[in-house]
Amino acid sequence: MKLYEGIASALIDEGCETMFGVMGDGNMTLWAAIGAQGRIDLRSARHEAAAVAMADGYFRATGKTGVATVTYGPGLTQTATSLIASLRNRTPLVLIVGDFARSDTTNIQHFDHAPFVESCGIRYLRASGLPNVAKEMAQAFHWARVRREPVVFGIPVDLLDASLDWGFDYVPASIGAEPPIASAPRDAIDALARRLMQARQAVLIAGLGARQAGAREPIRRLAAQAGCLLATTLKAKGLFSDDAFDLGIVGTYSSRPAEDLMAEADLVVGFGAELGYLTTEGGLLFPDAEVVLIDRVAVPEKLPFLSAEYIAGDACEAARALHEACSALGQAREGARNAQTLARLGQPYPAPALPTDGIDPRELARQLSGLIPADARVVVGVGHYWGFFMMYTALPHGVDALYSYQMGAIGQTLFIGLGAALAEPSRRHIVIDGDGSLLMSLQELET
């Protein structure tokens, strides 16, 4: 057995079902071994950046670790933007790279991988020797899953081609990536329930964590009991679209009525929502509100952008507990869920002048609202165009929306959409991209 055959088998042991890549000198033997096994759906991209971004999109659609492979030197350097975008999305991803043979010093493509990868803020693990490869590969998958980040695993080609006298004894990274989530402390829940039932104008903001936790209905029931308004971050757009007291997206794409109502809030509770710079309009969106953040991690890695109280707990479970605690305090209250609020939400505002040529993108975005099926997945990129979708397209709450803005880079959207579509080929996928961005990535339609 050759090491490349052992690596191909180990990928199956790690649960890899779909892999993305571009073949080159550094990974061609591994590529051939994976293809010969026929147990992994091996997708050949036309550009290395696309291969990594497709693996990122595959994770976003499935929650499974993304896996990709590229060759050494320029094959790796092409992936930088996609790697950084996946890092900022907290995507567990393993990129297997054929590294230069240890004696190869004259290759025209020679390049020192480690400092390049590490300059992107990503861990580079280079196989140190034949006896260690199995443990080092398992370590790469472990780091990717536990730390929710991409890891680049480099294997020198002379090792890949080496013979294994005793086979490849691989033990997959089996330690769970998700530790049990402790319930939010009872005293913190009771104290917050009292504040919600006394607040003049409380707003519950759901983020991606709330969507993933299935917290939509518990948060809606809590809002109805405590008289709260509802809102979402960008990543949870449309979650409460069928609720009359939904403010929509909060942040730099807020509607005018939502901005006005948020400015008057005296209590804001975020469920699985970071409430960072853009979501809070630099801290100006709700300047007089007390802020409470509920998230599943015991301690946030970064200090919250706003001064806030922090409660560790699952968003869905915490919303249920808060609803029970609020119900124990008395009957449902009207709070901010009243006729005056509805009138303000429906108040028309003058729009900027219509364009004098071409299609009005606002009207196009509005028309999309009634055309997107509730079971579809929408993938939206970043650029001047995306604001029209954010502000004017209403999404049914069942739509799964992915946003590829993590590095502010154009040219990523189609890649991520293809990765998601390959993960669920029976589901309808809609990619909304800018013209320049699409032209940068158009070759992957052939993929």
C-alpha positions as CSV (number, residue, x, y, z in Angstrom):
1,M,0.0,0.0,0.0
2,K,1.1,3.5,-0.8
3,L,0.5,6.4,1.6
4,Y,-1.8,8.1,-0.9
5,E,-4.0,5.0,-0.8
6,G,-4.0,5.1,3.0
7,I,-5.0,8.8,2.9
8,A,-7.8,8.1,0.5
9,S,-9.2,5.4,2.9
10,A,-8.7,7.6,5.9
11,L,-10.9,10.3,4.3
12,I,-13.7,7.7,4.1
13,D,-13.1,6.9,7.8
14,E,-13.5,10.7,8.6
15,G,-17.0,10.6,7.0
16,C,-16.0,12.5,3.8
17,E,-18.7,11.9,1.2
18,T,-17.9,14.8,-1.2
19,M,-14.5,16.4,-1.9
20,F,-13.6,19.4,-4.1
21,G,-10.3,20.1,-5.7
22,V,-8.0,20.8,-8.6
23,M,-5.4,18.2,-9.6
24,G,-1.8,19.0,-10.0
25,D,1.7,17.5,-9.6
26,G,1.5,17.6,-5.8
27,N,-1.8,15.7,-5.4
28,M,-2.3,13.7,-8.5
29,T,-1.6,10.3,-6.9
30,L,-4.0,11.0,-4.1
31,W,-6.6,12.2,-6.6
32,A,-6.2,9.0,-8.6
33,A,-6.5,6.9,-5.5
34,I,-9.7,8.6,-4.4
35,G,-11.2,8.2,-7.9
36,A,-10.2,4.6,-8.0
37,Q,-12.0,3.9,-4.7
38,G,-15.2,5.4,-6.1
39,R,-16.7,6.0,-2.6
40,I,-16.2,9.8,-2.5
41,D,-17.9,12.2,-4.9
42,L,-14.8,13.9,-6.2
43,R,-15.6,17.3,-7.8
44,S,-13.0,18.8,-10.1
45,A,-13.2,22.6,-10.0
46,R,-11.6,24.9,-12.6
47,H,-9.9,27.1,-10.1
48,E,-8.4,26.4,-6.7
49,A,-10.2,29.2,-5.0
50,A,-13.5,27.7,-6.3
51,A,-12.6,24.3,-4.8
52,V,-12.1,25.7,-1.3
53,A,-15.1,27.9,-1.5
54,M,-17.2,24.9,-2.7
55,A,-16.1,23.0,0.3
56,D,-17.1,26.0,2.4
57,G,-20.5,26.1,0.8
58,Y,-20.9,22.3,1.4
59,F,-20.4,22.9,5.1
60,R,-22.8,25.8,5.2
61,A,-25.5,23.6,3.6
62,T,-24.9,20.4,5.6
63,G,-22.9,21.2,8.8
64,K,-20.4,18.6,7.7
65,T,-16.7,19.3,7.6
66,G,-15.6,20.6,4.1
67,V,-12.7,18.8,2.4
68,A,-10.7,20.0,-0.5
69,T,-7.3,19.3,-2.2
70,V,-5.0,21.3,-4.3
71,T,-1.4,21.1,-5.5
72,Y,1.6,22.9,-4.1
73,G,2.9,26.4,-4.8
74,P,0.5,28.4,-7.0
75,G,-2.1,25.8,-6.4
76,L,-2.1,26.8,-2.8
77,T,-1.6,30.6,-3.2
78,Q,-4.8,30.7,-5.4
79,T,-6.9,29.7,-2.4
80,A,-6.0,32.5,0.0
81,T,-9.2,34.6,-0.3
82,S,-11.5,31.5,0.0
83,L,-9.5,30.3,3.0
84,I,-9.9,33.6,4.8
85,A,-13.6,33.8,4.0
86,S,-14.1,30.3,5.4
87,L,-12.1,31.3,8.5
88,R,-14.3,34.3,9.1
89,N,-17.4,32.1,8.6
90,R,-16.0,29.7,11.2
91,T,-16.1,26.8,8.7
92,P,-14.5,23.5,9.7
93,L,-12.6,22.7,6.6
94,V,-9.5,20.5,5.8
95,L,-7.5,21.5,2.8
96,I,-5.0,18.7,1.8
97,V,-2.1,20.1,-0.1
98,G,0.7,18.2,-1.8
99,D,3.8,19.8,-0.4
100,F,7.2,19.8,-2.1
101,A,9.4,16.8,-1.7
102,R,12.0,17.4,1.0
103,S,14.9,17.1,-1.5
104,D,13.1,19.3,-4.1
105,T,14.9,22.7,-4.2
106,T,14.9,23.5,-7.9
107,N,11.2,23.2,-8.7
108,I,10.0,26.4,-10.5
109,Q,6.9,26.4,-8.3
110,H,8.8,26.1,-5.1
111,F,7.3,28.2,-2.3
112,D,7.3,28.1,1.5
113,H,3.7,27.1,2.4
114,A,3.7,27.6,6.1
115,P,4.3,31.4,6.5
116,F,1.9,32.0,3.6
117,V,-0.9,30.0,5.2
118,E,-0.2,31.4,8.7
119,S,-0.3,35.0,7.4
120,C,-3.9,34.2,6.5
121,G,-4.5,33.4,10.2
122,I,-4.8,29.7,9.4
123,R,-3.0,26.7,10.9
124,Y,-0.6,24.9,8.6
125,L,0.3,21.3,9.6
126,R,3.0,19.6,7.5
127,A,3.4,15.9,7.8
128,S,6.6,15.2,9.6
129,G,7.3,11.7,8.7
130,L,5.8,8.4,7.5
131,P,5.1,7.0,11.1
132,N,3.3,10.2,12.1
133,V,1.0,11.0,9.1
134,A,-2.0,9.1,10.5
135,K,-2.0,10.9,13.8
136,E,-1.3,14.3,12.1
137,M,-4.1,13.9,9.7
138,A,-6.5,13.0,12.5
139,Q,-5.2,16.1,14.4
140,A,-6.0,18.3,11.4
141,F,-9.6,17.1,11.3
142,H,-9.8,17.5,15.1
143,W,-8.6,21.1,15.0
144,A,-11.0,21.9,12.1
145,R,-14.1,20.6,13.9
146,V,-13.3,21.7,17.5
147,R,-12.1,25.1,16.6
148,R,-14.6,25.6,13.7
149,E,-11.9,26.8,11.3
150,P,-10.0,25.7,8.2
151,V,-6.8,23.7,8.5
152,V,-4.2,23.2,5.8
153,F,-2.6,19.7,5.9
154,G,0.5,19.5,3.7
155,I,2.0,16.2,2.7
156,P,5.3,16.1,0.9
157,V,5.0,14.2,-2.3
158,D,7.9,11.9,-1.5
159,L,5.9,10.8,1.5
160,L,2.7,10.5,-0.5
161,D,4.4,8.1,-2.8
162,A,6.1,6.1,-0.1
163,S,5.2,2.4,0.5
164,L,3.6,1.4,3.8
165,D,5.0,-1.9,5.0
166,W,2.4,-2.4,7.7
167,G,-0.6,-0.6,6.2
168,F,-2.1,2.7,7.3
169,D,-3.4,2.4,10.8
170,Y,-5.8,5.3,10.9
171,V,-8.0,6.3,13.9
172,P,-10.4,9.1,12.9
173,A,-10.8,12.2,15.0
174,S,-13.8,10.9,17.1
175,I,-13.8,13.5,19.9
176,G,-17.1,15.4,19.5
177,A,-16.8,18.9,18.2
178,E,-19.8,20.1,20.1
179,P,-19.6,19.9,23.9
180,P,-22.9,19.6,25.8
181,I,-24.5,23.0,26.2
182,A,-25.3,23.9,29.7
183,S,-28.7,25.4,30.4
184,A,-28.9,29.1,31.0
185,P,-28.7,29.8,34.8
186,R,-32.2,29.9,36.3
187,D,-31.6,33.1,38.3
188,A,-30.4,34.8,35.1
189,I,-33.5,33.7,33.2
190,D,-35.9,34.8,36.0
191,A,-34.2,38.2,36.2
192,L,-34.3,38.8,32.5
193,A,-38.0,37.7,32.4
194,R,-38.8,40.4,35.0
195,R,-37.1,43.0,32.9
196,L,-38.9,41.9,29.7
197,M,-42.3,42.1,31.4
198,Q,-41.5,45.6,32.6
199,A,-39.7,47.0,29.5
200,R,-41.3,49.9,27.7
201,Q,-40.1,48.8,24.3
202,A,-38.1,45.5,24.2
203,V,-36.7,44.0,20.9
204,L,-35.7,40.4,20.5
205,I,-33.1,40.0,17.8
206,A,-32.5,36.5,16.3
207,G,-29.2,35.7,14.7
208,L,-27.9,32.7,12.7
209,G,-27.5,30.8,16.0
210,A,-31.2,31.2,16.7
211,R,-32.1,29.9,13.2
212,Q,-29.8,26.9,13.6
213,A,-31.1,26.1,17.0
214,G,-34.7,26.1,15.7
215,A,-35.6,28.9,18.1
216,R,-38.1,30.7,15.8
217,E,-41.4,29.6,17.5
218,P,-40.1,29.9,21.1
219,I,-38.9,33.4,20.4
220,R,-42.2,34.4,18.8
221,R,-44.1,33.0,21.8
222,L,-41.9,34.9,24.1
223,A,-42.4,38.1,22.1
224,A,-46.2,37.7,22.3
225,Q,-46.1,37.1,26.0
226,A,-43.8,40.0,27.0
227,G,-45.0,42.5,24.3
228,C,-41.7,42.6,22.4
229,L,-40.9,43.5,18.9
230,L,-39.0,41.1,16.7
231,A,-35.9,41.6,14.4
232,T,-33.1,39.6,12.9
233,T,-29.5,40.0,11.9
234,L,-28.6,39.7,8.2
235,K,-27.9,35.9,8.5
236,A,-31.4,35.2,9.9
237,K,-33.2,37.4,7.3
238,G,-36.9,36.4,6.9
239,L,-37.1,34.3,10.1
240,F,-40.1,36.3,11.4
241,S,-41.4,37.5,8.1
242,D,-45.0,36.4,8.8
243,D,-45.2,38.2,12.2
244,A,-46.9,41.6,12.1
245,F,-44.4,43.1,14.6
246,D,-41.3,42.0,12.7
247,L,-38.9,44.9,12.1
248,G,-36.9,42.9,9.6
249,I,-33.1,43.2,9.4
250,V,-31.5,45.5,11.9
251,G,-28.3,47.3,11.1
252,T,-27.0,49.1,8.0
253,Y,-29.9,47.7,5.9
254,S,-32.7,48.5,8.4
255,S,-35.8,50.1,7.1
256,R,-36.6,53.6,8.1
257,P,-39.4,52.6,10.5
258,A,-37.2,49.9,12.0
259,E,-34.4,52.4,12.7
260,D,-36.9,54.7,14.4
261,L,-38.4,52.0,16.6
262,M,-35.0,50.5,17.5
263,A,-33.8,54.0,18.6
264,E,-36.6,54.0,21.2
265,A,-35.8,50.5,22.6
266,D,-35.0,50.3,26.2
267,L,-34.1,46.6,26.2
268,V,-32.5,44.5,23.4
269,V,-32.0,40.7,23.8
270,G,-29.9,38.9,21.2
271,F,-30.4,35.2,20.6
272,G,-27.5,33.6,18.8
273,A,-26.6,37.0,17.5
274,E,-23.2,38.7,17.8
275,L,-24.7,42.3,17.5
276,G,-21.4,43.6,16.0
277,Y,-20.5,46.9,14.3
278,L,-22.8,46.6,11.2
279,T,-25.8,45.1,13.0
280,T,-25.8,47.9,15.5
281,E,-24.9,50.7,13.0
282,G,-21.7,51.3,14.9
283,G,-23.5,51.3,18.3
284,L,-26.0,54.1,17.2
285,L,-29.0,51.9,16.3
286,F,-30.3,51.5,19.9
287,P,-28.2,53.9,22.0
288,D,-30.4,53.9,25.1
289,A,-31.1,50.2,25.4
290,E,-29.7,47.7,27.8
291,V,-28.3,44.8,25.9
292,V,-28.4,41.1,26.8
293,L,-26.7,38.5,24.6
294,I,-27.7,34.8,24.8
295,D,-25.3,32.4,23.1
296,R,-24.3,28.8,23.4
297,V,-20.5,29.3,24.0
298,A,-19.6,29.5,27.7
299,V,-17.3,32.5,27.1
300,P,-17.3,34.5,23.9
301,E,-13.9,34.6,22.1
302,K,-14.2,38.3,21.4
303,L,-15.5,41.0,23.7
304,P,-19.0,42.1,22.5
305,F,-18.9,45.2,20.4
306,L,-21.5,46.8,22.8
307,S,-21.4,46.8,26.5
308,A,-23.7,43.9,27.2
309,E,-24.7,41.2,29.7
310,Y,-23.9,37.7,28.6
311,I,-25.9,34.5,29.3
312,A,-24.5,31.2,28.1
313,G,-27.2,28.8,26.9
314,D,-28.9,27.4,23.8
315,A,-31.0,30.0,22.1
316,C,-34.1,27.7,21.7
317,E,-34.0,26.4,25.3
318,A,-33.4,29.9,26.7
319,A,-36.4,31.3,24.8
320,R,-38.6,28.5,26.1
321,A,-37.4,29.1,29.6
322,L,-37.9,32.9,29.3
323,H,-41.5,32.3,28.0
324,E,-42.3,30.1,31.0
325,A,-40.8,32.6,33.4
326,C,-42.7,35.5,31.8
327,S,-46.0,33.5,31.9
328,A,-45.5,32.8,35.6
329,L,-45.3,36.6,36.2
330,G,-48.8,37.3,34.8
331,Q,-50.9,37.5,31.7
332,A,-49.5,38.4,28.3
333,R,-48.9,42.2,28.0
334,E,-49.3,44.4,25.0
335,G,-46.0,46.2,25.5
336,A,-44.8,47.5,22.1
337,R,-47.1,45.2,20.1
338,N,-49.8,47.8,19.6
339,A,-51.7,49.6,16.9
340,Q,-49.4,52.6,17.0
341,T,-46.4,50.4,16.3
342,L,-48.2,48.8,13.3
343,A,-49.1,52.2,11.9
344,R,-45.4,53.2,12.1
345,L,-44.2,50.0,10.5
346,G,-46.7,50.6,7.6
347,Q,-45.8,54.3,7.2
348,P,-44.7,55.1,3.6
349,Y,-41.5,57.1,3.1
350,P,-40.5,58.9,-0.2
351,A,-38.1,56.8,-2.2
352,P,-35.2,58.2,-4.2
353,A,-36.0,59.1,-7.8
354,L,-36.5,56.3,-10.3
355,P,-33.6,55.5,-12.7
356,T,-34.0,56.8,-16.2
357,D,-32.5,53.8,-17.9
358,G,-32.5,50.1,-17.5
359,I,-34.5,48.1,-14.9
360,D,-35.2,49.6,-11.5
361,P,-33.3,47.1,-9.2
362,R,-35.7,47.9,-6.3
363,E,-38.7,46.8,-8.3
364,L,-36.8,43.7,-9.5
365,A,-36.0,42.9,-5.9
366,R,-39.6,43.3,-4.8
367,Q,-40.8,41.0,-7.6
368,L,-38.4,38.3,-6.4
369,S,-40.3,38.3,-3.1
370,G,-43.2,36.4,-4.6
371,L,-41.1,34.1,-6.8
372,I,-38.7,32.4,-4.3
373,P,-40.1,29.0,-3.2
374,A,-40.3,28.5,0.6
375,D,-38.2,25.4,0.3
376,A,-35.4,27.0,-1.7
377,R,-31.9,28.0,-0.7
378,V,-30.8,31.4,-1.7
379,V,-27.0,32.3,-1.9
380,V,-26.2,36.0,-2.0
381,G,-22.8,37.6,-2.5
382,V,-21.4,40.9,-1.6
383,G,-21.1,44.1,-3.7
384,H,-23.1,47.2,-4.6
385,Y,-26.0,45.1,-5.9
386,W,-26.7,43.1,-2.7
387,G,-28.3,46.1,-0.8
388,F,-31.3,45.9,-3.1
389,F,-31.9,42.3,-2.2
390,M,-31.4,43.0,1.5
391,M,-33.7,45.9,1.6
392,Y,-36.4,45.1,-0.9
393,T,-36.7,41.3,-1.2
394,A,-38.9,39.6,1.5
395,L,-38.0,36.0,2.2
396,P,-40.5,33.3,3.4
397,H,-39.3,32.2,6.9
398,G,-38.6,28.6,5.6
399,V,-36.0,29.8,3.0
400,D,-32.4,29.0,3.9
401,A,-30.2,31.9,3.0
402,L,-26.4,31.8,2.8
403,Y,-24.3,35.0,2.5
404,S,-20.8,35.0,1.1
405,Y,-19.7,38.4,2.3
406,Q,-17.2,37.2,4.9
407,M,-14.1,38.9,3.4
408,G,-16.0,41.4,1.4
409,A,-14.6,39.6,-1.7
410,I,-16.5,39.4,-5.0
411,G,-16.2,36.2,-7.1
412,Q,-17.0,33.8,-4.2
413,T,-20.8,33.5,-4.5
414,L,-21.2,31.1,-7.3
415,F,-18.6,28.8,-5.8
416,I,-20.4,28.7,-2.4
417,G,-23.7,28.2,-4.2
418,L,-22.4,25.2,-6.2
419,G,-20.9,23.6,-3.1
420,A,-24.3,24.0,-1.3
421,A,-26.2,22.7,-4.4
422,L,-23.9,19.6,-4.7
423,A,-24.6,18.9,-1.0
424,E,-28.4,18.8,-1.7
425,P,-28.9,18.3,-5.4
426,S,-32.7,17.8,-5.1
427,R,-33.1,21.2,-3.5
428,R,-33.7,24.3,-5.6
429,H,-30.8,26.8,-5.3
430,I,-30.9,30.5,-6.3
431,V,-27.6,32.4,-6.6
432,I,-27.9,36.2,-6.6
433,D,-24.6,37.8,-7.7
434,G,-23.2,40.9,-9.2
435,D,-22.2,41.1,-12.9
436,G,-18.5,41.6,-12.2
437,S,-18.5,38.9,-9.6
438,L,-20.2,36.4,-11.8
439,L,-17.8,37.0,-14.7
440,M,-14.9,36.3,-12.3
441,S,-16.4,32.9,-11.5
442,L,-18.4,31.9,-14.6
443,Q,-16.1,29.0,-15.5
444,E,-17.3,27.0,-12.6
445,L,-20.7,26.5,-14.3
446,E,-18.8,24.0,-16.4
447,T,-17.8,22.3,-13.2
